[in-house]
Amino acid sequence: MSEIKKIATRESYGNALVEVGKEHEDLIVLDADLAGATKTGIFKKAFPERHWDVGIAEANMTGIAAGLATCGKVPFISSFAMFAAGRNFEQVRNSIGYPHLNVKIGATHAGISVGEDGATHQCLEDIALMRTIPGMVVINPADDVEARAAVHAAYDHAGPVYLRFGRLPVPVFNDEATYKFEIGKGIVLKEGKDVTIFATGLCVNETVEAEKMLAKDGIDAEIINIHTIKPIDRELVVKSALKTGKVVTVEEHSVIGGLGSAVCDVLCEEAPTKVLKIGVNDVFGESGPALELLHKYELDAEGIYKKVKAFVK
């Protein structure tokens, strides 16, 4: 049996920027002294004249990007999620969101899988922050194929987009030949009748593995990949919830304001359903190896399996 290929979605981001850059000369990439880590350095090597490093000045980077967007360019700005969404919130809100400018935010190193960098760099609040900005699209891809497709879709979309990428290499499970990405549309990975599990980001593959364990216990779970958290696929969320009667959400993010909250917003309006939110439970992260942290916070397949089984039973 061949080994499963693993690629960090931040690497996918850098590679996709080059792919899009070859097709569109109006794409400009700005980074804040982290091109090696965010992987925009891949784009810099291919198109040095279209990559600008502004130094450790995220707010200034955002203002520059806003200006470029008013001149017909399509800027992608990049930093760690903690800085791109956290430190930068006011500038993203007022300089990009309020005028609804065509700026894309490539935020890497999101979630606790940042690992040893610890709580100060493990952004667990970025989805919640970006969801609140009117007109902002929020995308959290699950693997290399989806991440690269998301970058292409973000370029094609007219308006601000927040793209969330990870540091940890994750399994590539989508087939590039057949995969289709559409902003705002969830993907049913497996149909089921006992419970619906909506997952996003690196938790999608962990949920797929957890489903195999649930199946051995006679639990037939429906697995849905929600790569776009805003706008969320309301129709699919309601349809699946009505079908199974129980819903679980799984995300490498705080349970407050992220995918779980987005799903609950839909269901409380259209199809009241019992929901279990699996994520980080109103605490900060901590320093440690990424895989050990995912296990401790029960965001790996084993943790998801145990929580879903208890919820269904």
Phi, psi and omega in degrees: 000126182288151181287140180290131180289134178236133179220135175288138182293340174294326176293319177300320179300310180300317179294321181291326177301320178294317179302312181290322180299327178293331183269335188225112182285349180276357178282125178239138179245130176241139179225157183246065174069025181225027186301328179291322183278319181282347180073013171289348175299336176296318177292320180302320180295323181280321185225070184301331182283349180246012176243122181241122174262115185268000183084188182281076186207068186298320181296318178296321178302319181293319178295319178298316180298320178299317178297317179298321180296325179289346180258010176094001177276163176242091183275139169250122178253143188223141171192181173296150181304324181299328181265318183296323180255322185280289179303329191263006192303313183299317181291321177296317180297308189274326185266337180247308184291310185299313176276002179051060182271157185274066180244137179250138182248113177262100185257115181257175176057043178273154173078179183287345180288000168301330172081238190295344179295338171082185191301325183295335182251355181269087185285117180245011186238356191294321179297317179299315180298311184290330177299331185281348182276119181304132177083356181278126173273136182237118184236135181227087186289157188260336180206184184300313182299314181291323181295316180294320177296324180294322178296317177299316180294323179297318178299316184290337181283132179272103180137175184289140179224135174253120180249126184253122182235159183247164178273327187281130173299132182234154182301142174267109185246345177277147177267114184301329183292330185245348186290137176232125179255132175222123179304131176085006181239121176284166182235122177280112180273330177204134177275150179202175185235344188267327183199145174258131175244113174266124181231160180215153176064213182297342180287347180296309180296322177297324179291322176299318178290323178296325180300324180296323178289321179297321181299324179294336177266009177081015179261120183264098185262138172269127184248124182232127177271115176257089180281334177252111182274334172215122356286136182276155181281083185300317182299315181291320179301312182292315181302313182289321179297320178293329181289315187260330179082354177221140184228138173235139174243143183227126183205149175270067189197164174302146175289352179262115171090356184262218181302314181302316179293321179297318178295316180296325177302319180289312186292323181293337178274322192242334183202075182311124187218148174290128186231137170247124178260119176256122181185206177267123193270074173057041174224162173278162175282194179205167181281137178167168177302138187305312183294324178292324178292318178299323178290315182298320181272009175057043176251006174269177184303319181297314180295319179295315179304311182298317183290319180292319179300315179296322181293318182286320183287000000 
